[in-house]
Amino acid sequence: MKNLILVMYVTKNFLRKIH
């Protein structure tokens, strides 16, 4: 379950970086 949170956090950060 912890991995899911990490993935979500990384994905959010990645999307934010692109924008």
PDB file with SEQRES, HELIX, SHEET and CRYST1 records, atoms N, CA, C and O in Angstrom:
SEQRES   1 A   19  MET LYS ASN LEU ILE LEU VAL MET TYR VAL THR LYS ASN          
SEQRES   2 A   19  PHE LEU ARG LYS ILE HIS                                      
HELIX    1 AA1 LYS A    2  ILE A   18  1                                  17    
CRYST1    1.000    1.000    1.000  90.00  90.00  90.00 P 1           1          
ATOM      1  N   MET A   1       0.851  -1.200   0.000  1.00  0.00           N  
ATOM      2  CA  MET A   1       0.000   0.000   0.000  1.00  0.00           C  
ATOM      3  C   MET A   1       0.886   1.249   0.000  1.00  0.00           C  
ATOM      4  O   MET A   1       0.563   2.254  -0.634  1.00  0.00           O  
ATOM      5  N   LYS A   2       1.989   1.170   0.708  1.00  0.00           N  
ATOM      6  CA  LYS A   2       2.881   2.336   0.770  1.00  0.00           C  
ATOM      7  C   LYS A   2       3.386   2.684  -0.640  1.00  0.00           C  
ATOM      8  O   LYS A   2       3.530   3.856  -0.986  1.00  0.00           O  
ATOM      9  N   ASN A   3       3.648   1.660  -1.433  1.00  0.00           N  
ATOM     10  CA  ASN A   3       4.141   1.912  -2.793  1.00  0.00           C  
ATOM     11  C   ASN A   3       3.142   2.728  -3.583  1.00  0.00           C  
ATOM     12  O   ASN A   3       3.524   3.622  -4.339  1.00  0.00           O  
ATOM     13  N   LEU A   4       1.864   2.430  -3.416  1.00  0.00           N  
ATOM     14  CA  LEU A   4       0.819   3.150  -4.155  1.00  0.00           C  
ATOM     15  C   LEU A   4       0.899   4.638  -3.842  1.00  0.00           C  
ATOM     16  O   LEU A   4       0.863   5.473  -4.746  1.00  0.00           O  
ATOM     17  N   ILE A   5       1.008   4.963  -2.568  1.00  0.00           N  
ATOM     18  CA  ILE A   5       1.104   6.374  -2.174  1.00  0.00           C  
ATOM     19  C   ILE A   5       2.333   7.013  -2.804  1.00  0.00           C  
ATOM     20  O   ILE A   5       2.272   8.134  -3.309  1.00  0.00           O  
ATOM     21  N   LEU A   6       3.429   6.303  -2.771  1.00  0.00           N  
ATOM     22  CA  LEU A   6       4.672   6.845  -3.343  1.00  0.00           C  
ATOM     23  C   LEU A   6       4.488   7.106  -4.837  1.00  0.00           C  
ATOM     24  O   LEU A   6       4.872   8.159  -5.346  1.00  0.00           O  
ATOM     25  N   VAL A   7       3.902   6.145  -5.522  1.00  0.00           N  
ATOM     26  CA  VAL A   7       3.674   6.295  -6.972  1.00  0.00           C  
ATOM     27  C   VAL A   7       2.781   7.511  -7.232  1.00  0.00           C  
ATOM     28  O   VAL A   7       3.060   8.317  -8.119  1.00  0.00           O  
ATOM     29  N   MET A   8       1.722   7.633  -6.462  1.00  0.00           N  
ATOM     30  CA  MET A   8       0.803   8.779  -6.646  1.00  0.00           C  
ATOM     31  C   MET A   8       1.551  10.095  -6.427  1.00  0.00           C  
ATOM     32  O   MET A   8       1.390  11.045  -7.194  1.00  0.00           O  
ATOM     33  N   TYR A   9       2.363  10.140  -5.382  1.00  0.00           N  
ATOM     34  CA  TYR A   9       3.110  11.354  -5.079  1.00  0.00           C  
ATOM     35  C   TYR A   9       4.078  11.695  -6.217  1.00  0.00           C  
ATOM     36  O   TYR A   9       4.156  12.843  -6.653  1.00  0.00           O  
ATOM     37  N   VAL A  10       4.801  10.698  -6.684  1.00  0.00           N  
ATOM     38  CA  VAL A  10       5.763  10.912  -7.781  1.00  0.00           C  
ATOM     39  C   VAL A  10       5.022  11.354  -9.045  1.00  0.00           C  
ATOM     40  O   VAL A  10       5.456  12.274  -9.740  1.00  0.00           O  
ATOM     41  N   THR A  11       3.913  10.695  -9.330  1.00  0.00           N  
ATOM     42  CA  THR A  11       3.138  11.045 -10.527  1.00  0.00           C  
ATOM     43  C   THR A  11       2.659  12.492 -10.442  1.00  0.00           C  
ATOM     44  O   THR A  11       2.763  13.247 -11.409  1.00  0.00           O  
ATOM     45  N   LYS A  12       2.139  12.866  -9.290  1.00  0.00           N  
ATOM     46  CA  LYS A  12       1.654  14.238  -9.111  1.00  0.00           C  
ATOM     47  C   LYS A  12       2.796  15.230  -9.328  1.00  0.00           C  
ATOM     48  O   LYS A  12       2.636  16.231 -10.027  1.00  0.00           O  
ATOM     49  N   ASN A  13       3.939  14.945  -8.726  1.00  0.00           N  
ATOM     50  CA  ASN A  13       5.094  15.826  -8.856  1.00  0.00           C  
ATOM     51  C   ASN A  13       5.531  15.902 -10.323  1.00  0.00           C  
ATOM     52  O   ASN A  13       5.874  16.969 -10.832  1.00  0.00           O  
ATOM     53  N   PHE A  14       5.508  14.735 -10.990  1.00  0.00           N  
ATOM     54  CA  PHE A  14       5.922  14.700 -12.387  1.00  0.00           C  
ATOM     55  C   PHE A  14       4.981  15.550 -13.237  1.00  0.00           C  
ATOM     56  O   PHE A  14       5.434  16.339 -14.067  1.00  0.00           O  
ATOM     57  N   LEU A  15       3.687  15.393 -13.036  1.00  0.00           N  
ATOM     58  CA  LEU A  15       2.706  16.173 -13.810  1.00  0.00           C  
ATOM     59  C   LEU A  15       2.898  17.663 -13.532  1.00  0.00           C  
ATOM     60  O   LEU A  15       2.817  18.494 -14.437  1.00  0.00           O  
ATOM     61  N   ARG A  16       3.152  17.977 -12.281  1.00  0.00           N  
ATOM     62  CA  ARG A  16       3.337  19.383 -11.910  1.00  0.00           C  
ATOM     63  C   ARG A  16       4.583  19.940 -12.613  1.00  0.00           C  
ATOM     64  O   ARG A  16       4.588  21.080 -13.077  1.00  0.00           O  
ATOM     65  N   LYS A  17       5.621  19.131 -12.684  1.00  0.00           N  
ATOM     66  CA  LYS A  17       6.866  19.569 -13.310  1.00  0.00           C  
ATOM     67  C   LYS A  17       6.617  19.848 -14.805  1.00  0.00           C  
ATOM     68  O   LYS A  17       7.089  20.847 -15.346  1.00  0.00           O  
ATOM     69  N   ILE A  18       5.878  18.959 -15.446  1.00  0.00           N  
ATOM     70  CA  ILE A  18       5.601  19.122 -16.890  1.00  0.00           C  
ATOM     71  C   ILE A  18       4.856  20.446 -17.111  1.00  0.00           C  
ATOM     72  O   ILE A  18       5.167  21.210 -18.025  1.00  0.00           O  
ATOM     73  N   HIS A  19       3.870  20.689 -16.253  1.00  0.00           N  
ATOM     74  CA  HIS A  19       3.102  21.930 -16.386  1.00  0.00           C  
ATOM     75  C   HIS A  19       3.971  23.071 -15.879  1.00  0.00           C  
ATOM     76  O   HIS A  19       3.543  24.225 -15.889  1.00  0.00           O  
TER      77      HIS A  19                                                      
END                                                                             
